[in-house]
Amino acid sequence: MASKEPEHEPRADEEETTAAEDEDTGAQVAPIVKLEEVTVTTGEEHEEAILDLKSKLYRFDKDGNQWKERGAGTVKFLKHKESGKVRLVMRQSKTLKICANHLVLPTMTVTEHAGNDKSCVWHATDFAEGELKDELFCIRFASVENCKLFMETFQEVAESQQQKEDNEDASAAAGLLEKLSVEEKKTEEKTEEKEEKKTEEKEEKKTEEKAEEKEEESEKKEPASST
């Protein structure tokens, strides 16, 4: 039995059309919608990272009297290039949502969490949710070494901020003293000017009085006019 041939075979003109369609002409088609490049800012452009570690953050829920997870991600100490202030910032790994965002102040202390040498706790006035809120944080690391590094850096930053505040206070005091001394100098100069002005007025008055006396004497010496 003979094999069944295809009912329709492509003609020569169809083959040419197909070849033409498959051929790359090299033409470039402009996109219908032009997308502009958008610069994404994180708010960290003017800061430099002092420390950058992966961790998991918890906050203490006072109402439920229990620890609640805030997120897993990267915790950083960021130092502002101009002001020198340092803040702690933590973002979730996938969403980059902020878990913690607060300044490191001289009054802050961090301590190891009881019973877990990979975790530590501290109090802070946090701004992660868009408003200032007192929080008790607990952060856990994958190793004891990372936890110790975090705690050491935390304390070093807090101490450096204390020194910075002391220097600012000293500078402010020096500026105040300088301002007072300048004001005192101005007061002295004004007093001297007043005294000089008084002396000049006295001299002018004496000169006027002498001129008047001479004028009176000259009038007396003149002979009476004949009638």
C-alpha positions in Angstrom: 0.0 0.0 0.0 1.5 3.3 -1.1 2.1 5.9 1.6 -0.3 8.8 1.6 1.3 12.0 0.3 0.5 15.4 1.9 -2.5 17.0 0.4 -0.9 20.3 0.0 2.8 21.1 -0.7 4.1 24.6 -0.3 4.5 26.4 -3.6 7.7 28.3 -4.6 6.2 31.7 -3.9 5.1 30.6 -0.4 8.6 29.4 0.3 10.0 32.8 -0.8 7.5 34.6 1.4 8.4 32.5 4.5 12.1 33.0 3.9 11.5 36.8 3.6 9.7 36.8 6.9 12.4 34.8 8.7 15.2 37.0 7.3 16.6 39.6 9.8 16.4 43.0 8.1 18.4 44.7 10.8 15.7 47.4 11.2 15.2 48.9 14.7 11.7 49.5 15.9 11.3 52.4 18.4 9.4 51.5 21.6 5.9 53.0 21.8 6.4 54.1 25.4 9.7 55.7 26.5 10.7 54.9 30.1 12.8 57.5 31.9 15.4 56.4 34.3 14.4 57.1 37.9 16.9 57.7 40.7 16.0 55.8 43.8 17.0 57.4 47.1 17.2 55.6 50.4 18.0 58.6 52.7 21.4 57.1 53.3 23.3 59.0 50.6 25.0 61.4 53.1 26.0 58.7 55.5 28.7 56.0 55.8 28.2 52.6 57.2 30.2 51.8 60.3 28.8 48.3 60.7 26.6 46.1 58.5 25.4 42.7 59.9 22.6 40.2 59.1 20.3 39.7 62.0 16.7 39.2 63.3 15.0 42.0 65.3 12.3 41.7 68.0 10.4 44.3 70.0 8.8 43.8 73.3 5.0 44.0 73.3 4.0 45.4 76.7 0.3 44.7 76.2 0.9 41.0 75.4 4.0 40.8 77.7 5.9 39.0 75.0 8.6 39.4 72.3 7.3 40.0 68.7 9.4 39.7 65.6 10.0 42.9 63.8 11.8 41.4 60.8 15.0 39.7 59.5 17.5 41.7 57.5 20.6 43.9 57.8 21.3 46.2 60.7 23.6 49.1 60.1 25.2 51.9 62.1 25.2 55.0 59.8 27.3 58.0 60.5 26.3 61.3 58.9 29.2 62.8 56.9 28.6 66.4 58.1 26.9 66.3 61.5 28.8 63.2 62.8 25.6 61.9 64.3 25.1 58.1 64.2 21.8 56.2 63.8 20.9 52.6 63.9 18.9 51.4 60.8 17.6 48.0 60.0 15.6 46.9 56.9 13.9 43.7 56.0 15.8 41.6 53.4 13.2 41.3 50.7 10.9 44.3 51.1 13.5 46.7 52.5 10.9 47.9 54.9 12.4 49.7 57.9 12.4 47.7 61.1 14.3 50.1 63.3 15.4 53.7 62.9 16.8 55.7 65.8 19.8 57.8 66.8 22.4 56.3 69.0 22.6 58.6 72.1 25.3 58.9 74.8 22.7 57.7 77.4 22.1 54.4 75.6 23.5 51.0 76.8 23.2 47.6 75.2 23.4 44.4 77.3 23.5 40.7 76.5 20.1 39.0 76.6 19.8 36.6 79.6 20.4 33.0 78.6 21.4 33.7 75.0 24.9 34.9 74.1 23.9 35.5 70.4 21.3 38.1 71.4 21.3 41.6 73.1 18.8 44.2 74.2 18.5 47.9 74.5 16.0 50.8 74.9 15.5 53.4 72.2 13.1 56.1 71.0 12.4 54.7 67.5 11.0 56.3 64.4 10.6 53.2 62.2 6.8 53.7 62.0 6.8 57.4 61.2 6.4 58.6 64.8 8.6 58.6 67.9 7.9 55.6 70.1 9.8 54.1 73.1 10.8 50.6 72.3 12.7 47.7 74.0 14.6 45.9 71.2 16.2 42.5 71.1 18.4 41.5 68.2 19.7 38.0 67.4 22.7 37.1 65.3 23.9 33.9 63.7 27.1 33.8 65.8 28.4 34.9 69.2 31.2 36.9 67.4 28.7 39.0 65.5 26.7 39.7 68.6 29.8 40.9 70.5 30.9 43.0 67.5 27.5 44.7 67.5 27.6 45.4 71.2 31.2 46.8 71.1 30.4 49.0 68.2 27.1 50.2 69.9 29.0 51.2 73.0 31.9 52.9 71.1 29.4 54.9 69.1 27.5 56.0 72.3 30.8 57.1 73.9 31.9 59.0 70.8 28.5 60.8 70.8 29.1 61.8 74.4 32.5 63.2 73.5 30.9 65.0 70.6 28.3 66.6 72.9 31.0 67.6 75.4 33.0 69.3 72.6 29.9 71.0 71.3 29.1 72.2 74.9 32.7 73.5 75.3 32.5 75.3 71.9 29.1 76.8 72.8 30.5 78.0 76.2 33.6 79.5 74.4 31.3 81.2 71.9 29.1 82.6 74.7 32.2 83.9 76.6 33.5 85.4 73.4 30.1 87.1 72.7 30.0 88.4 76.3 33.6 89.8 76.0 32.7 91.5 72.7 29.6 93.0 74.2 31.6 94.2 77.2 34.1 95.7 74.9 31.4 97.5 72.9 30.0 98.8 76.2 33.4 100.2 77.2 33.8 101.8 73.8 30.4 103.4 74.1 31.3 104.7 77.6 34.5 106.1 76.3 32.8 107.8 73.4 30.3 109.4 75.8 33.1 110.7 78.0 34.9 112.1 75.0 31.7 113.7 73.8 31.1 115.3 77.2 34.7 116.6 77.3 34.3 118.1 73.8 31.1 119.7 74.8 32.7 121.3 77.9 35.6 122.6 75.8 33.2 124.1 73.3 31.2 125.7 76.1 34.4 127.2 77.6 35.5 128.5 74.2 32.1 130.1 73.7 32.1 131.7 77.1 35.6 133.1 76.5 34.5 134.5 73.2 31.5 136.1 74.9 33.7 137.7 77.6 36.1 139.1 75.0 33.1 140.6 73.1 31.8 142.2 76.2 35.2 143.7 77.1 35.6 145.1 73.6 32.2 146.7 73.9 33.1 148.4 77.2 36.3 149.8 75.8 34.6 151.5 72.8 34.0 155.3 73.4 30.4 156.5 73.8 29.1 158.0 70.6 28.7 161.9 70.6 25.3 163.3 70.6 
